[in-house]
């Protein structure tokens, strides 16, 4: 429903529930106007079946808890089934858990609190760190960036606020887990990460939802500032159910000698449109995106990356792997821009697609805008079908056809899996195996 206009009362409801300052209410109302005026995207998958009038835009909070034991059993069971409390205890520096529209749990190890690290929900960031929040909020993704970023700006709720002080390097990841547990819900988390000079953080985002007959919408916005000499890695493990539209805007600004990384695993959803972006503002800055998409029955994965080179002697790498099966559609969409003064920019882009059957499809849409003659740009793309020769070789040696197919797919995606922490790689492999069950024959 492209002619749908979202009324102001929902904005007032959200802002009042959060007891926000007037400037934020004004920001939301301005963003609402942008959403109502902006058209739907003119590229990519058809979104005409997304009915804005049927969505619930804000779900009242179920509570906030300082420990997993405090949480009601039904809520705790949701997170225990996906291993979040165990991960929090054993190999994370901090954890946040978002349930529908609000963060219900957030913790940070004491050693990092004492070093000045801030890891909290976005609402607490606004309330307790207003100057830092206002300095960076919506500076990378403005309210009129695209229709779904405008919707997020109008109705943002939940998400993470992170500040890493100068020189602090966190040796274990921080994680947030986003769960849609209500039919027809629109989830609009907002994440803001500021990595000060010479700092390091790895942030992991996990997403899931149960299957309903009605559609849901996830339209998050992530803004990341990587200051001089800092490094930030942002890993997404997404397993939305096949009734979720996943339409997310992700962008980093990287300054002198900084290094920004996106590692993206997209398994579920009805339609995903997500293109992590890195703007290399500083001299000698680097950016890298590594993405894996698996498109199965009734799924469209439209993913890719954007690299904008502005500083001198910048370098970037885009690595994309996609697997299509059971009639799924996977598309790679990239934009590489080298500005006029970005001398000695180096760009290496590789897109590999694997199609497992005759019903599935894959597409590649690279765009390069090069305004500096000294730039070195390399783009390679390949689309192939599962090798019947290799399949025959394995099955002739006693390997079942299902196992042989899984082995070949695992070998294809291995370069991406190596970049994901072991605990998450094991889970991601299992999700891929489940999506492939019954796909042979």
ZAPA-983519 format. One record per residue (C-alpha): residue in three letters; chain; z, x, y. Coordinates in steps of 0.5 Angstrom, whole numbers, m for minus. Layout:
<recs>
ALA:A:Z:X:Y
...
</recs>
This chain:
<recs>
UNK:A:0:0:0
UNK:A:m3:4:6
UNK:A:m1:m1:11
UNK:A:6:m1:9
UNK:A:11:0:15
UNK:A:18:2:14
UNK:A:23:m2:18
UNK:A:28:2:23
UNK:A:34:m2:20
UNK:A:34:3:13
UNK:A:34:9:18
UNK:A:40:6:22
UNK:A:43:5:15
UNK:A:43:12:12
UNK:A:45:15:19
UNK:A:51:10:20
UNK:A:53:12:12
UNK:A:53:19:14
UNK:A:57:19:21
UNK:A:51:23:24
UNK:A:51:26:31
UNK:A:46:22:35
UNK:A:41:27:36
UNK:A:40:27:28
UNK:A:39:19:29
UNK:A:34:20:34
UNK:A:30:25:30
UNK:A:30:20:24
UNK:A:27:15:28
UNK:A:22:20:31
UNK:A:20:22:24
UNK:A:20:14:22
UNK:A:15:13:27
UNK:A:11:19:24
UNK:A:11:16:17
UNK:A:9:9:19
UNK:A:3:12:23
UNK:A:0:18:19
UNK:A:m5:16:13
UNK:A:m4:18:6
UNK:A:m7:24:4
UNK:A:m15:25:4
UNK:A:m15:29:m2
UNK:A:m12:30:m9
UNK:A:m10:24:m14
UNK:A:m11:17:m12
UNK:A:m4:14:m9
UNK:A:m6:7:m8
UNK:A:m2:5:m13
UNK:A:5:7:m10
UNK:A:8:1:m7
UNK:A:13:3:m1
UNK:A:15:m4:m1
UNK:A:18:m4:m8
UNK:A:22:2:m7
UNK:A:30:3:m6
UNK:A:30:8:0
UNK:A:38:9:m1
UNK:A:43:9:m6
UNK:A:50:8:m4
UNK:A:54:15:m7
UNK:A:58:14:m13
UNK:A:63:19:m11
UNK:A:64:27:m10
UNK:A:68:31:m15
UNK:A:71:38:m15
UNK:A:71:39:m22
UNK:A:67:36:m28
UNK:A:73:34:m31
UNK:A:74:29:m25
UNK:A:68:26:m26
UNK:A:67:19:m30
UNK:A:65:20:m37
UNK:A:58:16:m36
UNK:A:56:21:m30
UNK:A:59:27:m34
UNK:A:55:26:m40
UNK:A:49:25:m36
UNK:A:50:33:m34
UNK:A:53:35:m41
UNK:A:46:33:m44
UNK:A:42:37:m40
UNK:A:47:43:m40
UNK:A:49:44:m33
UNK:A:57:44:m34
UNK:A:56:50:m39
UNK:A:51:54:m34
UNK:A:55:53:m29
UNK:A:61:56:m33
UNK:A:57:62:m36
UNK:A:51:64:m32
UNK:A:51:61:m25
UNK:A:54:64:m18
UNK:A:55:56:m16
UNK:A:52:49:m18
UNK:A:50:43:m14
UNK:A:49:36:m18
UNK:A:45:31:m14
UNK:A:45:24:m17
UNK:A:40:19:m14
UNK:A:41:19:m6
UNK:A:47:24:m6
UNK:A:50:30:m8
UNK:A:56:29:m12
UNK:A:59:36:m14
UNK:A:58:43:m11
UNK:A:62:49:m12
UNK:A:61:56:m11
UNK:A:65:62:m14
UNK:A:70:65:m10
UNK:A:68:72:m10
UNK:A:62:70:m6
UNK:A:66:65:m1
UNK:A:70:71:1
UNK:A:63:75:3
UNK:A:61:69:7
UNK:A:56:66:3
UNK:A:55:58:5
UNK:A:53:54:m1
UNK:A:54:47:0
UNK:A:51:40:0
UNK:A:46:39:6
UNK:A:51:34:10
UNK:A:56:38:10
UNK:A:52:44:13
UNK:A:50:39:18
UNK:A:58:37:19
UNK:A:61:44:19
UNK:A:56:49:21
UNK:A:52:45:26
UNK:A:49:51:30
UNK:A:46:54:24
UNK:A:44:48:22
UNK:A:40:46:28
UNK:A:37:53:29
UNK:A:33:52:23
UNK:A:33:45:21
UNK:A:26:42:21
UNK:A:23:49:24
UNK:A:19:50:18
UNK:A:17:43:16
UNK:A:16:39:22
UNK:A:17:32:22
UNK:A:9:30:23
UNK:A:7:36:18
UNK:A:5:30:13
UNK:A:6:23:11
UNK:A:11:25:6
UNK:A:15:30:10
UNK:A:15:25:15
UNK:A:18:20:10
UNK:A:23:25:8
UNK:A:25:27:15
UNK:A:27:20:17
UNK:A:31:19:10
UNK:A:33:25:8
UNK:A:39:25:4
UNK:A:43:30:m1
UNK:A:40:37:m2
UNK:A:43:44:m1
UNK:A:45:48:5
UNK:A:45:56:4
UNK:A:46:62:8
UNK:A:47:69:5
UNK:A:50:74:10
UNK:A:47:80:12
UNK:A:47:85:6
UNK:A:50:81:1
UNK:A:46:80:m6
UNK:A:48:75:m10
UNK:A:47:78:m18
UNK:A:47:71:m21
UNK:A:43:65:m19
UNK:A:45:59:m15
UNK:A:43:52:m18
UNK:A:42:45:m16
UNK:A:40:39:m21
UNK:A:37:33:m18
UNK:A:37:27:m22
UNK:A:34:20:m21
UNK:A:38:15:m25
UNK:A:36:8:m21
UNK:A:29:4:m22
UNK:A:25:4:m16
UNK:A:29:9:m12
UNK:A:26:14:m7
UNK:A:30:21:m7
UNK:A:29:25:m1
UNK:A:33:31:m2
UNK:A:33:36:4
UNK:A:34:44:2
UNK:A:35:49:7
UNK:A:36:56:5
UNK:A:37:62:10
UNK:A:37:69:8
UNK:A:40:74:13
UNK:A:37:81:13
UNK:A:37:85:7
UNK:A:40:80:3
UNK:A:38:77:m4
UNK:A:39:70:m7
UNK:A:36:67:m13
UNK:A:36:59:m13
UNK:A:34:55:m19
UNK:A:32:47:m18
UNK:A:32:43:m24
UNK:A:30:35:m24
UNK:A:30:30:m29
UNK:A:30:22:m29
UNK:A:30:17:m35
UNK:A:24:13:m36
UNK:A:23:6:m33
UNK:A:18:1:m33
UNK:A:18:1:m25
UNK:A:15:7:m21
UNK:A:20:12:m17
UNK:A:18:17:m12
UNK:A:21:24:m11
UNK:A:19:27:m4
UNK:A:23:33:m3
UNK:A:23:38:3
UNK:A:25:45:2
UNK:A:25:50:8
UNK:A:27:58:7
UNK:A:28:63:12
UNK:A:27:70:9
UNK:A:29:75:14
UNK:A:28:83:15
UNK:A:28:86:8
UNK:A:31:80:5
UNK:A:29:77:m2
UNK:A:29:70:m4
UNK:A:27:67:m11
UNK:A:26:60:m12
UNK:A:25:57:m19
UNK:A:24:50:m20
UNK:A:24:47:m27
UNK:A:21:40:m27
UNK:A:22:35:m32
UNK:A:21:28:m28
UNK:A:19:22:m33
UNK:A:12:19:m33
UNK:A:14:14:m28
UNK:A:16:18:m22
UNK:A:11:20:m16
UNK:A:13:28:m15
UNK:A:10:29:m8
UNK:A:14:35:m5
UNK:A:13:40:1
UNK:A:16:47:0
UNK:A:15:53:5
UNK:A:18:60:7
UNK:A:17:64:13
UNK:A:18:71:11
UNK:A:19:77:16
UNK:A:19:84:16
UNK:A:19:88:9
UNK:A:22:81:6
UNK:A:20:78:0
UNK:A:19:71:m2
UNK:A:18:68:m9
UNK:A:16:61:m12
UNK:A:17:60:m19
UNK:A:14:53:m21
UNK:A:15:50:m28
UNK:A:12:43:m28
UNK:A:12:39:m34
UNK:A:13:31:m33
UNK:A:12:26:m27
UNK:A:6:21:m27
UNK:A:3:25:m21
UNK:A:5:31:m18
UNK:A:2:34:m11
UNK:A:6:40:m10
UNK:A:3:47:m6
UNK:A:9:52:m5
UNK:A:7:56:1
UNK:A:9:62:4
UNK:A:8:65:11
UNK:A:8:72:12
UNK:A:10:73:19
UNK:A:13:80:19
UNK:A:9:87:18
UNK:A:10:89:10
UNK:A:12:83:8
UNK:A:10:80:1
UNK:A:9:73:m2
UNK:A:8:71:m10
UNK:A:8:64:m13
UNK:A:8:63:m20
UNK:A:6:56:m23
UNK:A:6:53:m30
UNK:A:3:46:m30
UNK:A:3:42:m37
UNK:A:m1:35:m36
UNK:A:0:30:m42
UNK:A:m2:23:m43
UNK:A:m2:19:m36
UNK:A:0:25:m32
UNK:A:m4:28:m26
UNK:A:m1:35:m24
UNK:A:m4:37:m18
UNK:A:m1:44:m16
UNK:A:m2:50:m13
UNK:A:0:55:m7
UNK:A:m1:57:0
UNK:A:m1:64:3
UNK:A:m2:65:10
UNK:A:m2:72:12
UNK:A:0:74:20
UNK:A:3:80:20
UNK:A:0:87:18
UNK:A:0:90:11
UNK:A:2:84:8
UNK:A:1:82:1
UNK:A:1:76:m4
UNK:A:0:74:m11
UNK:A:m2:67:m14
UNK:A:m1:66:m21
UNK:A:m3:60:m24
UNK:A:m3:57:m31
UNK:A:m4:50:m33
UNK:A:m5:46:m40
UNK:A:m8:39:m41
UNK:A:m7:35:m47
UNK:A:m8:28:m49
UNK:A:m12:26:m44
UNK:A:m8:29:m38
UNK:A:m11:32:m32
UNK:A:m9:39:m29
UNK:A:m12:41:m22
UNK:A:m11:48:m18
UNK:A:m11:47:m11
UNK:A:m10:54:m6
UNK:A:m11:56:1
UNK:A:m11:63:3
UNK:A:m11:65:10
UNK:A:m12:71:14
UNK:A:m11:71:21
UNK:A:m15:76:26
UNK:A:m9:81:27
UNK:A:m7:81:20
UNK:A:m10:88:18
UNK:A:m10:91:11
UNK:A:m8:84:8
UNK:A:m8:84:0
UNK:A:m9:78:m4
UNK:A:m10:77:m11
UNK:A:m10:70:m14
UNK:A:m11:68:m21
UNK:A:m12:61:m24
UNK:A:m12:60:m32
UNK:A:m13:53:m35
UNK:A:m13:51:m42
UNK:A:m15:45:m45
UNK:A:m13:42:m52
UNK:A:m18:37:m53
UNK:A:m24:33:m51
UNK:A:m20:27:m47
UNK:A:m17:32:m42
UNK:A:m19:36:m36
UNK:A:m18:41:m31
UNK:A:m20:43:m24
UNK:A:m20:49:m19
UNK:A:m20:48:m12
UNK:A:m19:55:m8
UNK:A:m20:55:0
UNK:A:m20:62:3
UNK:A:m20:63:11
UNK:A:m21:70:12
UNK:A:m21:72:20
UNK:A:m20:80:19
UNK:A:m25:84:16
UNK:A:m20:89:13
UNK:A:m17:84:8
UNK:A:m18:85:1
UNK:A:m18:78:m3
UNK:A:m19:77:m10
UNK:A:m20:71:m14
UNK:A:m21:69:m21
UNK:A:m21:63:m25
UNK:A:m22:61:m32
UNK:A:m22:54:m36
UNK:A:m22:55:m43
UNK:A:m21:51:m49
UNK:A:m16:52:m55
UNK:A:m20:57:m59
UNK:A:m22:54:m66
UNK:A:m23:61:m69
UNK:A:m16:63:m67
UNK:A:m13:57:m70
UNK:A:m17:57:m77
UNK:A:m14:65:m77
UNK:A:m7:62:m77
UNK:A:m8:56:m81
UNK:A:m11:60:m86
UNK:A:m5:64:m87
UNK:A:0:59:m88
UNK:A:2:57:m81
UNK:A:1:49:m80
UNK:A:m4:47:m75
UNK:A:2:44:m70
UNK:A:6:51:m71
UNK:A:m1:55:m70
UNK:A:m3:51:m63
UNK:A:4:52:m61
UNK:A:4:59:m62
UNK:A:m3:60:m58
UNK:A:0:56:m52
UNK:A:6:60:m52
UNK:A:2:66:m52
UNK:A:m2:63:m46
UNK:A:4:61:m42
UNK:A:8:68:m43
UNK:A:7:71:m37
UNK:A:10:65:m33
UNK:A:16:64:m38
UNK:A:18:72:m37
UNK:A:20:70:m30
UNK:A:24:65:m32
UNK:A:32:66:m34
UNK:A:32:66:m41
UNK:A:37:60:m42
UNK:A:32:56:m38
UNK:A:26:59:m41
UNK:A:28:56:m48
UNK:A:29:49:m45
UNK:A:22:49:m42
UNK:A:19:52:m48
UNK:A:22:46:m52
UNK:A:20:41:m47
UNK:A:13:44:m48
UNK:A:13:43:m55
UNK:A:16:36:m54
UNK:A:10:34:m50
UNK:A:5:37:m55
UNK:A:8:33:m61
UNK:A:2:29:m65
UNK:A:m3:32:m60
UNK:A:m7:35:m66
UNK:A:m12:32:m70
</recs>
